[in-house]
Amino acid sequence: MMDKIGLPRGFRVSRDGFAFVIARAGMERVVNDIAAGRADMRLAPGITGRAETYRVTQPGLASALLVKQYWRGGMLRGVMRQRFVGRSRFLAEIVLAEIAADGGVNTARIAGLILRRVDGVFWSATLVTEEVPDSIDLKKLAMEDWQRMSRAQKNELLRAVAGEIRKMHDIGVFHSDLHLKNILVRKWQTAPIAYVIDFDRGACYRSLSEGRRLNNLMRLDRSAEKLNRLPALGGLISSADRLRLLKYYAAGDGGLFSRLKAGVRSLAARRRVHRAWWRVISVFGKQPK
């Protein structure tokens, strides 16, 4: 028995040496190859984050797979690194990602999870997800293409992103860290397609309150403002663009749109504290997510 959290339908657990391997049906062989070090893993280009991401391709796979190890963040990162107490956090991400996908949210499907004991009492975990082909994260897209996009293209993109977030919220899913890099956009000829990724430490509720919805939207808004404050990009995503996102999210509900705008204003004071911190970290050359 892996843990108190039950795995979604279609996932199976096996042992490969000292590793517990959890794989989606049809993915058992490739996930076991990754766990055993038999897969040809190449560093995935253009993907940055706390941990390096590797790309795996094999004959018979519908899409490439991305392999990433969980790393600690915050003050514990230097001490605990890849060590975690318990397995519930990793299993919960599989469950939440499946709830989102089953509810119609575009997301990168999880192919498998590899768990290993570390120092007897801790666990390390490696997540294997299907790659979203021809996609780019929203931060990179904003930095590379935003200034060249027409107003109609920007509106299409904002509408797609807002619609996917609204869909996620309407099925009760709360994202713990909804920043620009956790939204992917597929390159499009007609209409953009947005994807929400990385449900680590998220949650699912029977009904998501407006407060939690606002929390997610403001996390995304803060991420956009951080990007705007990079010296080379000043004012890239305008405040009008960010209001349009809220308008598209509200989907014609004027009362909801008004309440979301009011929520933005109420958080303005907190932003001043964040801005002071951004000035401090910019001195050391660190870039925000």
Backbone bond lengths (Angstrom), bond angles and torsions (degrees), N, CA, C in turn:
res aa  C-N    CA-C-N  psi(-1)  N-CA   C-N-CA  omega(-1)  CA-C   N-CA-C  phi
1 M - - - 1.476 - - 1.529 108.58 -
2 M 1.347 116.09 119.28 1.453 119.55 -172.64 1.520 112.86 -70.20
3 D 1.295 117.53 -44.56 1.461 120.36 -175.31 1.519 107.86 -174.64
4 K 1.340 115.94 177.71 1.464 119.74 178.89 1.524 111.43 -69.16
5 I 1.340 116.85 -22.03 1.452 120.65 179.80 1.524 108.60 -83.77
6 G 1.328 116.79 121.48 1.455 120.26 178.95 1.516 111.37 -78.49
7 L 1.326 116.43 145.30 1.455 120.70 179.13 1.531 110.04 -78.36
8 P 1.319 117.26 149.36 1.463 119.79 176.93 1.526 111.12 -64.47
9 R 1.314 115.30 160.33 1.451 120.72 177.77 1.525 109.82 -59.54
10 G 1.334 116.68 137.23 1.457 120.61 177.27 1.509 114.37 99.07
11 F 1.325 118.45 -3.80 1.460 121.73 176.67 1.531 109.57 -105.74
12 R 1.330 116.27 144.29 1.452 122.04 -179.33 1.529 109.88 -128.85
13 V 1.339 115.54 150.18 1.465 121.72 -179.99 1.528 108.82 -111.45
14 S 1.338 115.87 136.09 1.460 120.82 175.36 1.521 108.99 -142.17
15 R 1.318 116.15 170.44 1.467 121.32 176.41 1.521 109.18 -111.02
16 D 1.308 116.45 138.63 1.464 122.12 174.28 1.516 106.66 -133.99
17 G 1.332 116.46 93.29 1.456 119.77 -173.83 1.511 110.52 66.44
18 F 1.327 116.40 -121.18 1.464 121.61 -179.44 1.530 112.45 -93.81
19 A 1.319 117.07 6.44 1.469 120.56 -176.84 1.518 111.43 -106.07
20 F 1.339 115.10 143.25 1.456 121.88 165.83 1.526 106.60 -92.52
21 V 1.315 116.73 126.28 1.460 121.30 -178.16 1.522 108.60 -114.28
22 I 1.327 115.97 120.63 1.461 122.58 176.59 1.522 106.57 -109.69
23 A 1.328 116.90 121.92 1.459 119.72 -175.16 1.514 111.09 -136.01
24 R 1.323 115.13 145.18 1.452 120.97 172.66 1.528 108.67 -69.55
25 A 1.315 116.24 147.21 1.461 120.64 178.47 1.530 110.19 -54.22
26 G 1.317 116.17 130.37 1.453 121.55 -177.36 1.513 113.06 93.89
27 M 1.339 117.63 -13.59 1.464 122.08 -178.74 1.536 111.95 -109.47
28 E 1.326 117.09 4.08 1.469 119.89 -173.16 1.527 112.48 -57.91
29 R 1.323 116.55 -45.24 1.461 119.50 -174.97 1.526 111.95 -63.77
30 V 1.334 116.71 -49.73 1.461 118.92 -176.18 1.526 111.21 -68.21
31 V 1.346 118.60 -37.51 1.462 120.16 179.02 1.535 110.15 -67.33
32 N 1.337 117.80 -38.34 1.463 120.69 175.26 1.520 111.32 -65.87
33 D 1.332 117.66 -36.02 1.466 120.47 175.86 1.523 111.24 -63.61
34 I 1.326 116.02 -39.67 1.477 120.28 177.54 1.521 109.69 -64.73
35 A 1.330 117.07 -44.27 1.461 120.89 -179.32 1.525 111.83 -62.40
36 A 1.330 116.23 -36.47 1.472 120.67 -177.23 1.519 112.91 -88.32
37 G 1.327 117.92 -1.50 1.460 120.91 -179.91 1.518 113.51 78.08
38 R 1.335 116.89 17.66 1.474 120.03 -178.86 1.527 112.62 -90.70
39 A 1.332 117.40 -16.72 1.469 120.47 -177.18 1.526 110.83 -78.30
40 D 1.319 115.48 148.40 1.464 121.66 176.63 1.528 107.99 -83.82
41 M 1.321 116.18 99.08 1.466 121.20 -177.21 1.531 109.72 -103.36
42 R 1.307 115.28 127.71 1.472 121.59 177.87 1.523 109.08 -118.65
43 L 1.312 116.47 142.53 1.461 120.41 179.16 1.518 109.53 -58.09
44 A 1.335 116.35 125.92 1.469 120.96 -177.40 1.521 109.57 -74.42
45 P 1.326 118.06 123.13 1.471 120.15 -178.92 1.520 111.93 -73.14
46 G 1.321 115.43 144.40 1.459 120.43 172.15 1.508 116.37 78.23
47 I 1.353 117.94 4.32 1.461 120.66 179.05 1.520 108.50 -110.37
48 T 1.312 116.76 119.24 1.455 121.46 179.71 1.521 109.46 -117.08
49 G 1.312 115.94 159.08 1.454 120.26 179.32 1.513 110.24 167.31
50 R 1.324 114.94 -167.47 1.450 121.51 -178.13 1.531 111.62 -63.14
51 A 1.339 116.77 -35.38 1.459 122.08 -179.38 1.523 109.68 -125.98
52 E 1.325 116.31 153.68 1.453 120.22 176.52 1.523 109.90 -68.12
53 T 1.316 116.07 145.55 1.461 122.01 178.65 1.522 108.82 -113.09
54 Y 1.326 115.52 133.81 1.460 121.09 -179.32 1.522 109.91 -113.25
55 R 1.316 114.58 151.49 1.461 121.63 -177.69 1.520 109.78 -113.04
56 V 1.332 116.27 135.74 1.462 122.20 -179.63 1.519 109.00 -125.22
57 T 1.316 115.96 128.99 1.461 121.11 173.00 1.522 108.40 -123.99
58 Q 1.323 115.50 140.40 1.463 121.77 176.72 1.516 109.06 -145.92
59 P 1.332 116.85 149.08 1.471 118.60 175.75 1.529 110.51 -57.81
60 G 1.312 115.96 138.54 1.453 120.38 178.32 1.512 114.51 95.56
61 L 1.346 117.98 -14.25 1.458 120.87 178.22 1.529 110.03 -80.35
62 A 1.318 116.72 134.69 1.458 120.52 178.29 1.523 111.21 -66.39
63 S 1.330 116.64 -33.15 1.465 121.38 177.46 1.516 108.56 -147.08
64 A 1.320 116.19 163.38 1.462 120.15 176.00 1.527 109.37 -65.73
65 L 1.329 115.63 160.02 1.464 121.19 177.14 1.523 109.32 -112.00
66 L 1.324 115.38 147.27 1.462 121.92 176.24 1.523 108.62 -111.90
67 V 1.325 115.59 134.27 1.461 121.69 -174.41 1.530 108.79 -120.94
68 K 1.321 115.71 124.02 1.468 119.73 -177.04 1.521 110.04 -142.23
69 Q 1.328 115.87 134.24 1.460 120.35 178.10 1.526 109.93 -89.09
70 Y 1.329 115.78 141.45 1.462 120.89 174.95 1.524 109.67 -69.41
71 W 1.329 115.81 134.27 1.459 122.17 174.98 1.519 109.20 -125.04
72 R 1.299 114.72 146.88 1.461 120.28 173.37 1.523 110.29 -65.94
73 G 1.328 115.40 148.18 1.450 120.47 172.14 1.515 110.05 -114.57
74 G 1.312 116.76 -179.43 1.457 121.07 175.05 1.517 114.00 66.64
75 M 1.331 114.86 -153.41 1.457 120.95 -173.90 1.529 113.04 -68.50
76 L 1.346 116.89 -23.63 1.463 120.12 -177.65 1.517 113.01 -82.25
77 R 1.328 117.47 -9.01 1.459 119.33 -172.96 1.526 112.15 -58.80
78 G 1.324 116.77 -44.65 1.456 119.65 -176.49 1.513 113.46 -68.32
79 V 1.336 117.06 -24.08 1.469 121.01 -176.61 1.523 111.07 -96.37
80 M 1.336 116.21 -51.49 1.462 120.61 -173.88 1.529 113.22 -87.90
81 R 1.319 116.71 -27.16 1.462 122.66 177.95 1.531 111.77 51.47
82 Q 1.333 117.50 -104.37 1.469 120.98 -177.26 1.523 112.26 -102.89
83 R 1.303 117.61 16.88 1.465 121.41 -177.39 1.526 110.57 -99.11
84 F 1.332 115.67 133.26 1.455 121.84 179.80 1.524 109.55 -133.89
85 V 1.314 115.54 148.86 1.463 120.83 176.11 1.526 107.88 -89.77
86 G 1.316 117.26 119.75 1.451 120.85 178.38 1.516 113.36 79.41
87 R 1.344 115.24 173.60 1.461 121.56 -175.78 1.524 113.01 -119.58
88 S 1.300 117.01 -3.47 1.464 120.34 -172.79 1.524 112.78 -59.10
89 R 1.325 116.78 -38.23 1.465 120.24 -178.34 1.533 111.08 -59.04
90 F 1.319 117.11 -42.85 1.459 120.72 -176.42 1.534 110.77 -72.40
91 L 1.323 116.07 -43.07 1.458 119.92 179.25 1.525 110.94 -64.52
92 A 1.332 115.80 -37.23 1.464 119.94 -179.75 1.520 111.30 -63.91
93 E 1.337 117.82 -32.86 1.464 119.46 178.93 1.525 110.91 -65.72
94 I 1.342 116.61 -39.97 1.469 119.23 176.43 1.525 110.36 -60.15
95 V 1.327 115.88 -47.29 1.465 120.67 -178.17 1.530 110.50 -59.97
96 L 1.330 116.86 -46.87 1.470 120.20 -176.45 1.527 111.12 -67.88
97 A 1.330 117.28 -40.13 1.466 119.84 178.25 1.522 110.80 -62.51
98 E 1.337 116.70 -36.41 1.465 120.12 178.57 1.528 111.42 -71.12
99 I 1.328 117.01 -37.66 1.469 119.99 176.01 1.523 109.69 -60.81
100 A 1.337 116.11 -44.10 1.463 120.45 -179.83 1.530 110.58 -62.72
101 A 1.325 116.22 -48.70 1.467 119.95 -177.90 1.526 111.15 -64.08
102 D 1.329 116.94 -43.09 1.464 120.39 179.35 1.529 111.67 -65.59
103 G 1.342 116.07 -25.57 1.459 120.49 178.06 1.514 113.30 -85.16
104 G 1.333 116.90 4.51 1.455 120.67 176.31 1.507 115.89 94.53
105 V 1.352 117.53 6.08 1.462 120.77 179.05 1.529 109.12 -79.49
106 N 1.319 117.13 130.79 1.461 120.53 174.39 1.518 109.22 -69.49
107 T 1.326 116.74 122.07 1.455 120.74 -179.99 1.519 109.07 -153.68
108 A 1.320 116.68 164.66 1.457 121.58 175.35 1.528 108.28 -78.02
109 R 1.326 117.72 117.84 1.454 120.79 -177.43 1.525 110.33 -69.86
110 I 1.322 115.13 140.66 1.465 120.22 178.14 1.521 108.90 -82.40
111 A 1.330 115.78 127.76 1.465 121.61 178.72 1.518 111.58 -92.00
112 G 1.328 116.51 -31.50 1.455 118.19 -179.00 1.515 113.23 -177.08
113 L 1.316 114.42 172.04 1.456 123.45 -179.97 1.519 108.03 -142.06
114 I 1.325 116.66 134.72 1.457 121.90 -179.70 1.520 108.50 -117.92
115 L 1.335 116.87 121.20 1.459 122.96 -177.80 1.517 110.25 -114.07
116 R 1.337 116.10 136.57 1.459 120.91 178.43 1.523 110.05 -135.27
117 R 1.317 115.92 144.75 1.453 121.55 172.41 1.528 109.54 -72.60
118 V 1.340 115.79 140.29 1.465 121.52 177.70 1.521 108.16 -130.74
119 D 1.314 116.60 125.15 1.470 121.98 178.46 1.530 112.52 54.67
120 G 1.311 116.57 29.60 1.459 120.80 173.34 1.509 116.27 82.61
121 V 1.325 118.06 -38.91 1.470 120.11 -173.08 1.530 113.63 -116.99
122 F 1.327 117.51 -13.17 1.459 120.82 -177.48 1.531 110.10 -106.02
123 W 1.352 114.11 171.59 1.449 120.84 177.12 1.522 110.06 -129.64
124 S 1.327 115.90 145.98 1.465 121.05 166.96 1.521 107.04 -115.67
125 A 1.323 116.22 156.37 1.459 119.57 -175.95 1.522 110.92 -142.52
126 T 1.315 115.25 142.74 1.456 122.75 176.71 1.519 108.34 -124.51
127 L 1.325 116.82 126.68 1.458 122.18 -177.71 1.524 109.97 -101.54
128 V 1.313 116.06 135.17 1.465 122.25 178.32 1.522 108.03 -117.58
129 T 1.316 117.07 119.79 1.466 121.10 -179.26 1.524 110.24 -125.19
130 E 1.327 115.51 157.13 1.449 120.19 174.02 1.524 109.16 -75.92
131 E 1.307 116.20 136.55 1.460 121.02 177.75 1.525 110.41 -71.79
132 V 1.320 116.32 139.65 1.469 120.71 171.76 1.529 106.26 -87.64
133 P 1.329 117.98 107.10 1.473 119.51 -173.10 1.517 112.63 -66.07
134 D 1.320 114.60 149.44 1.474 121.85 175.41 1.528 111.70 54.84
135 S 1.327 116.40 39.54 1.474 119.43 -177.79 1.522 110.63 -116.76
136 I 1.311 114.23 161.76 1.459 122.37 178.51 1.520 107.47 -143.00
137 D 1.330 117.66 142.81 1.462 117.21 179.28 1.522 109.48 -75.52
138 L 1.327 115.09 157.72 1.457 120.90 -171.29 1.528 112.35 -65.13
139 K 1.325 116.87 -31.57 1.466 119.21 177.59 1.521 110.81 -65.69
140 K 1.325 115.66 -47.74 1.460 119.54 -179.01 1.524 110.69 -64.79
141 L 1.343 116.31 -40.68 1.458 119.67 178.48 1.523 110.96 -61.12
142 A 1.339 116.20 -43.10 1.468 119.77 179.88 1.529 110.88 -62.65
143 M 1.322 116.41 -42.25 1.461 120.13 -177.69 1.527 112.43 -69.31
144 E 1.340 116.31 -34.36 1.464 119.18 -173.83 1.527 113.70 -94.82
145 D 1.349 117.63 -33.59 1.461 119.60 -168.55 1.522 115.71 -121.84
146 W 1.337 117.91 -16.32 1.466 119.71 -169.17 1.520 113.09 -57.41
147 Q 1.311 116.71 -44.15 1.466 119.79 -176.18 1.523 112.47 -68.72
148 R 1.343 117.10 -21.45 1.464 120.71 179.38 1.530 112.86 -90.69
149 M 1.334 116.49 -12.21 1.463 119.83 -176.33 1.524 111.17 -77.96
150 S 1.327 115.95 145.30 1.464 120.84 175.75 1.524 109.34 -76.25
151 R 1.334 115.79 166.64 1.465 119.66 177.84 1.531 110.22 -61.09
152 A 1.318 117.82 -39.90 1.470 120.64 179.91 1.527 110.55 -63.56
153 Q 1.337 118.20 -40.77 1.465 121.39 179.22 1.528 111.29 -66.29
154 K 1.322 116.42 -41.00 1.464 120.11 178.16 1.530 110.29 -62.91
155 N 1.315 116.30 -43.41 1.466 119.58 -179.94 1.526 111.59 -63.34
156 E 1.338 116.42 -40.32 1.462 120.29 177.56 1.530 110.55 -60.81
157 L 1.325 115.20 -43.41 1.457 120.23 -179.23 1.528 111.15 -66.12
158 L 1.320 117.02 -46.58 1.464 120.72 179.44 1.523 111.16 -61.88
159 R 1.319 116.32 -38.31 1.470 120.43 178.87 1.532 110.61 -65.41
160 A 1.329 117.19 -40.42 1.471 120.73 179.47 1.521 111.23 -66.09
161 V 1.332 116.95 -43.64 1.465 121.16 179.83 1.525 110.39 -65.31
162 A 1.336 116.49 -47.58 1.466 120.46 -179.77 1.525 111.09 -61.46
163 G 1.321 116.28 -40.11 1.458 119.72 -179.50 1.513 112.96 -64.54
164 E 1.330 116.92 -37.00 1.464 119.67 -179.63 1.528 110.74 -72.22
165 I 1.326 116.83 -38.32 1.467 120.03 176.64 1.530 110.00 -65.06
166 R 1.334 116.74 -42.85 1.467 120.39 179.14 1.532 110.61 -62.19
167 K 1.323 116.75 -41.35 1.458 120.84 178.26 1.531 110.37 -60.62
168 M 1.332 116.03 -43.79 1.462 121.59 178.94 1.530 110.60 -61.27
169 H 1.310 116.76 -45.56 1.461 121.04 -179.19 1.532 112.22 -66.90
170 D 1.309 116.14 -37.82 1.466 119.48 -176.88 1.525 112.74 -66.89
171 I 1.342 118.05 -21.42 1.466 119.48 175.22 1.535 110.83 -96.58
172 G 1.349 116.66 9.35 1.457 121.02 172.72 1.507 116.27 90.46
173 V 1.332 118.09 9.19 1.464 120.64 -176.53 1.530 110.55 -89.86
174 F 1.327 115.08 127.75 1.469 122.90 177.17 1.525 108.29 -108.78
175 H 1.315 116.19 125.60 1.472 122.13 179.39 1.518 108.81 -91.37
176 S 1.330 116.85 132.02 1.469 118.91 -174.19 1.526 113.43 -80.15
177 D 1.342 117.70 -16.68 1.468 119.31 -175.11 1.528 109.92 -153.20
178 L 1.313 115.91 69.62 1.466 121.02 -173.08 1.534 110.43 -85.16
179 H 1.319 116.06 75.73 1.462 119.75 176.41 1.530 109.80 -103.74
180 L 1.322 116.98 176.67 1.461 122.33 -172.22 1.522 113.26 -58.92
181 K 1.327 117.54 -33.88 1.463 119.79 -176.93 1.525 112.32 -77.13
182 N 1.318 117.55 -11.96 1.460 120.13 177.73 1.530 112.33 -95.79
183 I 1.320 115.31 13.95 1.464 120.75 171.18 1.525 107.87 -123.50
184 L 1.315 115.76 123.81 1.455 121.42 177.64 1.523 109.39 -104.37
185 V 1.324 115.11 150.43 1.459 120.88 175.43 1.523 107.92 -129.36
186 R 1.330 115.16 127.14 1.465 118.98 175.70 1.515 109.71 -78.74
187 K 1.323 114.61 138.06 1.458 119.12 176.24 1.530 108.65 -58.94
188 W 1.312 115.58 135.88 1.461 118.58 -170.85 1.521 112.44 -129.35
189 Q 1.341 113.61 149.25 1.464 121.06 172.77 1.528 109.98 -97.97
190 T 1.332 116.03 -35.77 1.474 120.06 -178.37 1.522 110.72 -110.76
191 A 1.341 117.50 -68.92 1.470 120.71 -178.79 1.529 109.37 -128.53
192 P 1.337 117.80 141.52 1.467 120.44 179.81 1.522 111.50 -70.30
193 I 1.321 116.26 151.49 1.457 122.74 176.12 1.521 107.55 -121.47
194 A 1.318 117.28 121.70 1.463 122.47 -178.46 1.527 110.30 -98.86
195 Y 1.330 115.66 147.81 1.467 123.23 177.97 1.523 108.46 -130.33
196 V 1.317 116.40 139.52 1.466 121.52 173.67 1.526 107.74 -104.45
197 I 1.318 117.90 129.26 1.464 121.34 -177.39 1.540 110.61 -126.40
198 D 1.333 114.80 169.47 1.466 124.00 173.43 1.532 112.00 65.37
199 F 1.343 115.11 82.67 1.467 120.56 -179.80 1.531 112.17 -96.92
200 D 1.326 116.79 19.70 1.462 121.18 178.18 1.532 110.23 -57.32
201 R 1.323 116.33 128.69 1.469 124.71 177.27 1.531 113.42 65.26
202 G 1.324 116.80 17.17 1.452 119.81 173.98 1.526 110.35 -79.35
203 A 1.316 116.28 -171.86 1.465 120.37 -178.15 1.521 109.08 -152.86
204 C 1.328 115.28 161.49 1.461 121.05 176.81 1.524 108.95 -126.87
205 Y 1.320 116.48 131.60 1.460 122.68 -179.47 1.524 109.14 -121.05
206 R 1.324 114.73 157.99 1.466 118.65 176.61 1.521 109.99 -60.96
207 S 1.316 115.65 -38.21 1.461 121.10 176.46 1.529 107.48 -147.55
208 L 1.317 116.37 129.81 1.463 120.04 -176.52 1.523 109.67 -87.83
209 S 1.325 116.20 123.60 1.464 121.21 -177.65 1.525 110.50 -69.28
210 E 1.336 116.04 159.96 1.464 120.05 176.38 1.522 111.16 -62.49
211 G 1.332 116.34 -31.95 1.455 119.20 178.64 1.525 112.16 -62.10
212 R 1.337 115.77 -43.49 1.468 119.40 179.17 1.533 110.52 -70.55
213 R 1.321 116.32 -37.15 1.463 119.31 176.44 1.534 110.02 -60.41
214 L 1.331 115.48 -45.85 1.462 119.98 179.54 1.524 110.86 -63.01
215 N 1.333 116.88 -39.19 1.458 121.15 177.96 1.525 110.78 -55.78
216 N 1.333 116.99 -47.33 1.468 120.73 178.73 1.525 111.72 -63.84
217 L 1.320 116.48 -46.98 1.453 120.07 -177.32 1.523 111.75 -64.06
218 M 1.328 116.13 -36.52 1.460 119.47 179.39 1.521 111.81 -73.48
219 R 1.339 117.13 -28.96 1.471 118.89 174.55 1.526 109.61 -64.42
220 L 1.322 116.14 -41.32 1.460 120.15 177.42 1.525 110.70 -66.69
221 D 1.321 116.36 -41.51 1.457 120.80 179.24 1.530 110.96 -63.19
222 R 1.331 115.93 -40.49 1.475 119.56 178.90 1.519 110.84 -65.57
223 S 1.327 116.73 -36.43 1.454 120.60 177.12 1.527 110.90 -62.53
224 A 1.345 115.96 -40.65 1.465 120.08 177.76 1.519 111.14 -66.43
225 E 1.324 116.74 -38.58 1.464 119.42 179.61 1.526 111.06 -67.91
226 K 1.319 116.80 -37.49 1.469 119.69 175.68 1.522 110.73 -59.66
227 L 1.327 115.43 -42.38 1.465 119.41 179.01 1.520 110.32 -62.58
228 N 1.323 116.63 -40.67 1.462 120.63 179.05 1.515 112.75 -61.61
229 R 1.332 116.67 -25.13 1.448 119.83 -174.65 1.527 113.53 -89.56
230 L 1.333 116.41 -0.70 1.459 117.95 171.74 1.528 108.10 -68.22
231 P 1.347 118.38 132.01 1.471 121.28 -171.92 1.524 114.11 -52.65
232 A 1.334 117.74 -37.59 1.470 119.88 -175.23 1.523 113.41 -79.90
233 L 1.341 116.92 -8.48 1.457 119.46 -171.78 1.517 113.91 -122.93
234 G 1.315 118.05 10.19 1.456 122.36 -170.39 1.527 115.68 -35.81
235 G 1.331 116.54 123.57 1.455 122.28 174.97 1.507 114.78 71.18
236 L 1.338 118.42 29.12 1.456 121.66 -175.24 1.525 112.01 -61.85
237 I 1.346 117.17 -56.56 1.462 121.69 179.23 1.523 107.26 -100.88
238 S 1.312 116.82 110.66 1.465 120.71 -171.03 1.526 111.79 -72.14
239 S 1.334 115.58 162.00 1.458 120.13 175.75 1.528 110.20 -63.60
240 A 1.330 117.53 -31.18 1.468 120.88 177.09 1.531 110.63 -65.36
241 D 1.335 116.57 -38.78 1.465 120.25 176.87 1.527 110.56 -63.38
242 R 1.317 116.01 -40.56 1.468 119.50 -178.17 1.535 110.73 -69.34
243 L 1.327 116.80 -33.65 1.470 119.69 174.59 1.531 111.52 -68.82
244 R 1.336 115.97 -35.28 1.466 118.86 176.70 1.527 110.77 -61.76
245 L 1.329 116.15 -38.33 1.461 119.56 178.04 1.530 110.18 -58.82
246 L 1.331 116.62 -44.48 1.463 120.45 178.60 1.529 110.86 -64.27
247 K 1.324 116.49 -38.39 1.460 120.47 179.63 1.528 110.57 -64.20
248 Y 1.332 116.75 -44.32 1.462 120.04 178.75 1.523 110.75 -66.94
249 Y 1.325 116.95 -35.07 1.467 120.43 176.94 1.528 110.21 -62.94
250 A 1.329 116.54 -42.33 1.470 120.99 -178.28 1.531 111.79 -66.95
251 A 1.328 117.29 -22.88 1.466 123.28 173.15 1.536 112.70 51.66
252 G 1.332 115.76 50.24 1.458 119.74 176.14 1.510 115.76 88.84
253 D 1.333 117.38 -5.03 1.468 121.49 177.88 1.532 107.77 -86.52
254 G 1.328 115.62 95.98 1.459 120.23 -176.44 1.515 113.50 -61.15
255 G 1.334 116.11 -37.32 1.461 119.32 179.29 1.512 111.90 -64.39
256 L 1.331 117.09 -43.01 1.460 121.27 178.48 1.520 110.23 -63.94
257 F 1.329 116.79 -43.40 1.462 120.25 179.27 1.529 110.49 -59.91
258 S 1.331 117.22 -43.03 1.469 120.89 179.31 1.521 111.17 -63.06
259 R 1.329 116.31 -41.38 1.468 119.49 -179.83 1.529 111.37 -68.02
260 L 1.327 116.24 -36.93 1.465 119.12 177.36 1.525 111.22 -65.35
261 K 1.340 115.85 -41.99 1.473 119.31 177.07 1.524 110.70 -62.35
262 A 1.326 116.63 -40.44 1.466 120.29 178.81 1.523 109.95 -64.07
263 G 1.321 116.61 -37.62 1.459 120.31 177.74 1.508 112.18 -63.47
264 V 1.331 115.75 -37.20 1.466 120.32 176.97 1.524 110.25 -61.03
265 R 1.323 115.48 -44.02 1.471 118.91 -178.90 1.532 111.30 -65.72
266 S 1.336 115.93 -38.28 1.469 118.73 -177.83 1.527 112.38 -67.95
267 L 1.331 115.87 -21.97 1.461 119.81 179.51 1.527 112.78 -91.92
268 A 1.324 116.53 -1.09 1.468 120.25 -176.54 1.526 112.01 -60.57
269 A 1.332 116.38 -38.71 1.465 119.53 -178.75 1.528 110.98 -64.28
270 R 1.330 116.15 -39.58 1.468 119.03 178.72 1.524 111.00 -64.59
271 R 1.323 115.14 -31.87 1.450 119.46 179.43 1.527 111.81 -59.97
272 R 1.321 116.27 -33.13 1.464 118.34 -178.46 1.520 110.86 -61.92
273 V 1.334 115.08 -37.56 1.469 119.14 177.31 1.520 109.70 -64.96
274 H 1.344 117.10 -45.43 1.463 120.91 178.73 1.526 110.91 -60.67
275 R 1.319 116.77 -40.97 1.465 119.75 -178.69 1.521 111.39 -60.71
276 A 1.337 115.41 -41.37 1.458 119.22 178.18 1.525 110.23 -60.10
277 W 1.347 115.89 -40.14 1.460 119.82 179.93 1.526 110.88 -68.62
278 W 1.333 118.12 -39.22 1.457 120.87 178.14 1.532 110.43 -60.64
279 R 1.341 116.32 -38.56 1.470 118.81 178.92 1.519 110.60 -63.17
280 V 1.339 115.94 -38.81 1.461 120.13 -179.95 1.524 110.75 -64.13
281 I 1.375 117.41 -50.82 1.453 119.72 -175.06 1.534 111.68 -71.37
282 S 1.346 116.76 -25.36 1.469 118.07 179.01 1.520 111.35 -66.64
283 V 1.334 116.15 -26.05 1.459 120.18 177.02 1.529 111.01 -61.20
284 F 1.345 115.65 -31.55 1.458 120.71 -178.53 1.531 111.80 -94.16
285 G 1.332 116.44 8.79 1.455 120.45 174.30 1.494 115.82 76.54
286 K 1.356 118.08 16.51 1.461 119.97 179.45 1.510 109.98 -86.49
287 Q 1.347 115.29 142.37 1.459 120.51 179.19 1.514 109.77 -105.18
288 P 1.318 117.21 143.57 1.475 121.32 179.46 1.512 111.14 -76.37
289 K 1.339 114.24 161.75 1.471 120.10 175.68 1.513 110.20 -82.90
